Amino acid sequence: MGQHSKDGLVHLTTRRVPHALGAYFGAKGLRLVLNTATAILVMLLPYTAATSARADAAPTDVAAPTFAAVPNDDTARAQTAARGVIAGTRSPTTVAAPESRPVLFRTIAKDDTLSTMANYYDLSLEALAYANGISQEDEVLSIGRELTIPPGEGALYKVKDGDTVEDVAAHFKVDPAVVYSFNGLYFEPEHFAVGQMIFVPGAALPALKRTERTKSIAPPSTASLPARTGRLGWPVNGVITQYFWWGHTGVDIAAPFGTGIGASDDGIVVATGWVAVGGLRVCVQHAEGLQTCYYHTGAVFVSPGQNVVRGQLIASIGMTGVTTGPHVHWELKVNGVAKDPLGY
């Protein structure tokens, strides 16, 4: 389509595309082609954008899934962490169950008591006692005895002939699902067999018998009592968790388990031993009609009739009796009437 000019050069002549297409297809045909091309482009735009977004969001390196090993020990089976309704179904995930402590066995040594063992393993006296067939709170644990430590707060139970999971759950006042879940009985029902040990978390346990067993002497004569040294001294360096008021006849002082308790003043020990609610306690008679008592102790180191001096170690912090934690209930009586020890 070149043309020779007068100057001898060949000049190319061009036509506009629409005009060329129009000449080839006609005016109506050209509009049809352009409209079709536009529609195709519009339909392709979302697909192109989505493909681009997925490419940008896709991770470059995908790690292979890993699986944690499950212990074979039946007593170490974890309790299912989450139960109930699944909130969503788009991306369900499996929540790993928390690990549970296995059943342990502890050989009793000198000075070990039910109370010290329960505190050490963060258990209630009832849970530890039930696992070992103990019914008395103050039962003496013989040295060398093997103590069974349950995996948590609840009941270790040996399956008997004729038992069902529902029966055991009803006995301990828990939901059967708790027993099934903790012991893996949904998938391994054979573990609920006669003679098999299972654990019932949160079981309602029988109360321990608390006997009143005390040693005491007749009140000493006034002449035999040493003079007061001043204001009463604190029995232990701790934190006051409850003050004296009309419904609480002493001052509660919390301190770590086993911390020593000292006599608040010079005096004579008049009583030691177990009492209901107060647990293991010791009482000291002082001059001027004052008597101090120290309750919930873990151990007592003095005997009735023994003279003590201010600050002398007479007992240790414990959790005997009815208590929610290690502390001493420090009580004062003046001529037999309960008074606030902080005022003396």
Number of C-alpha atoms within 10 A of each C-alpha: 7 10 11 10 9 7 6 8 10 12 11 9 8 9 7 8 9 11 13 12 14 15 12 11 14 12 13 9 13 16 12 11 12 10 10 10 10 10 10 10 10 10 10 10 10 11 11 10 11 11 10 11 11 10 11 10 8 9 9 8 6 7 7 6 5 6 6 6 6 10 11 8 9 16 20 17 21 20 19 18 12 11 8 5 6 9 7 8 7 6 5 9 9 6 9 12 13 11 14 14 14 16 16 12 12 12 12 17 13 9 12 14 19 25 23 19 18 18 17 10 13 12 19 19 22 23 25 27 27 20 16 15 9 18 15 15 21 21 13 11 17 14 12 11 12 15 18 18 22 24 22 21 20 22 23 23 15 15 18 14 9 8 13 14 18 14 12 19 20 14 12 18 14 17 17 17 16 18 22 23 17 23 26 21 16 13 10 10 12 11 17 20 16 13 12 13 16 22 23 25 21 16 21 18 16 12 14 16 13 20 15 14 13 14 12 15 12 9 12 16 8 13 8 11 17 18 14 15 13 11 12 19 16 18 24 22 14 15 11 14 11 13 16 17 11 9 6 14 19 26 21 22 21 21 21 14 19 17 20 23 24 21 27 27 28 23 27 25 27 24 22 24 22 24 18 14 15 21 26 26 26 29 25 26 27 25 21 13 13 21 24 25 22 32 30 28 31 27 23 19 12 17 19 19 18 11 16 22 16 18 18 16 18 23 26 26 27 28 27 31 24 12 15 9 17 22 30 32 25 26 22 26 18 17 11 10 11 18 19 19 23 16 8 12
